[in-house]
Structures are given as C-alpha cells and as structure tokens.
Amino acid sequence: MADSTAGQARNGGLVTTEVIRDGVLAVTMNRGPANALAPELLTALDEACQIADDTPGIKFVVFTSSLEGFFAAGADIKHMRTIDASSFADYGDQMRAVNDRIETADWISIAALDGMALGGGLELALACTFRTAGPDARLGLPEAGIGLLPGAGGTQRLPRLVGHGRAMDIILTARQVRTQEAFDIGLVQRVTDGSAVDSALALVDELSGNSLPAMVAGARCIGGAHDMPLAEGIALEKSSEEDLFTNGEAAEGIAAFVGKRRPDFA
C-alpha cells in the first residue's frame, strides 16, 4: 500500500500496527492458523488500540488479518479447555474489554472481513464502527453448537444491527452468513468483489473530508438510540451538538461553507 511506514509488531508479531496512509492505522492479526483470540492476542489488540490513541493524527483504524481465509475464528477453544470457571470469567472480561475499547474509541474503526469471522472474531467486528466484506466472507456466531452463547457482546450488538428475528436465527442456528446476505441484512455496510481492506480504504476516502469529532459524536448518539429512552437520546444528541459547536470543529466547518471552500479540519 502506498505511503506506508514500517510496521510495529505486538506480542511477538501476533499483531502489527502500521500507518498505511495519513490518518489511517492498520491493525493486522497474525496468529496462525486462524487468529483464535487467545489471551495473548487480545493483549496485543489492546496494545494496538493504545498505539492508535497515542499516534498523532490517527482518525481511522482498519482491523484486518494476514491469514488467508480468516479474519478471526473466535475464542481459543484449546485455551478454554485448560481453565476453570474463574479463569473463564476473566477471559470473557478480557474479550469484552477489548471490544468495548474499540467501540468507545475517539477514532473510526473498520473491520475488513476477508474469509471467516466467527464467534469472538465476529464480536470484534461488531464492535467496530463499520464492516466491509470480501466475496469469501463467512460470518457467524457458532457458540450454541458447543453449549455456550456469544458472550463478548454478540447477543447485544447483533440484534441492534440486524433486528431481533434475524439475530435469533443467526445465533440459535449457529449458521454462517455469506457476504451478500450480510450486506442485505445490514451486518456489513460495504461489500466488494476484491479485497475487504481496499473496500475499507475506499470507505475512508468517503469519510475523510468530514470532521472526526462530529463522526465520533454521531456514532455515539446513534449507539445511544438503542440503549436509551427517546428523551435521553435526544438529550445526548443536544449536548453533543452543543459541545461540537463550542469545542469541536464546527466553527471551521461553518466558515468553510460560507466561504465556499473545503474545511481544514485537524
């Protein structure tokens, strides 16, 4: 990819972070054979989020995989066989913490889904602002088949995206959703015949002229629409709008509009 800088490896290369163009950080998982989300991979993802927070100018973070056929296959079943109930709870808390961090970050996140995104891998993608999918994407929450449920946000974020009935179907059947269906039901926002990463970067191009604080605030208000009564959601929208006017980039945006020029957002 053009304008790239040298990547930084996290936790022995399980994750690399690389600024692939101005304002865009790629976070690439590389834990063979299928990016099972073992504790060490989750730690590396958390560290990658910290890199995104600490790197000046980062507006977009693209989560992807270096493994052909896999985004992430889900929780590490081999690890789960070796732990007791207390450690299992800690493991779940670690997964949820990473997903929550992505969802509440001050940057826009895009999961580029080429191949399998199953279980915890799909839950990671569900925490992102956007999801793009290549032609061979297979998305699912198979936990019911092993006596569990998708407990890192799957039962909560999926119905918010696709509706109660579709989420019930996907979770209880444990089936895999292919690319076109995923787009049709709103599980992913962009599909492509090529690379999901290229589609993610095309989406970045669509978004890059907008104000980052406005996009982040908009995403949080939209998320609040699922969690709050209408009156509380309207109050959140009001306070967010007023804060953007006072402390955000609205002054520059308004001046640019009046002056018939492109805004110079930070």
C-alpha angles and dihedrals in degrees: 000000000000125000094014126159128208112289124239118225121221125204097357095321097308087128130018126198121204135170099228097178136352110307095000125107120189115209108196124191117214111173108132142253097019111343094258105189100246118171092261092054090049089051090051091050090051089051089050090054088053089052088053091050093048100043111092116238100016110148102157133039119195115200113205145145136244092208117098112238096013139083092170128323096211136250120001102259093187089056091048091056091061101050137079128230094273093051090045089056090049090050091052091048089054092053092047092048092055092048093047090050091054093047094051098039123127091239134067114258127207125189110209104206115200111160126342122009104172136162110332089008091062090042088056089052092047089059091059124093092236139015126204122189135202124215095269098049116136115188126187151135104228098171095113088066091064097040099264138094131232095273102171094078100299098119090049107037098040097059089046088059104036105018135256099284098047092045090051090052095048097044100040096043091043087214127154121249117217126219101267095046090047089056094043093055096042098252090125126025101207133033129187141184088226135041120338088216091058088048089051091052091049087054089050088055089054092050102037097087092060129086113267095214089051093050093047092047090047092051091051093049091049089050089050090057088073096045106039138059111255094258092054092046091051089049090052090049091049095050092044092050093048091048091051090051093049104033107012134069099281093110091059093043093051093045091050091050093050091045092048093236137116113272118249100223120180 
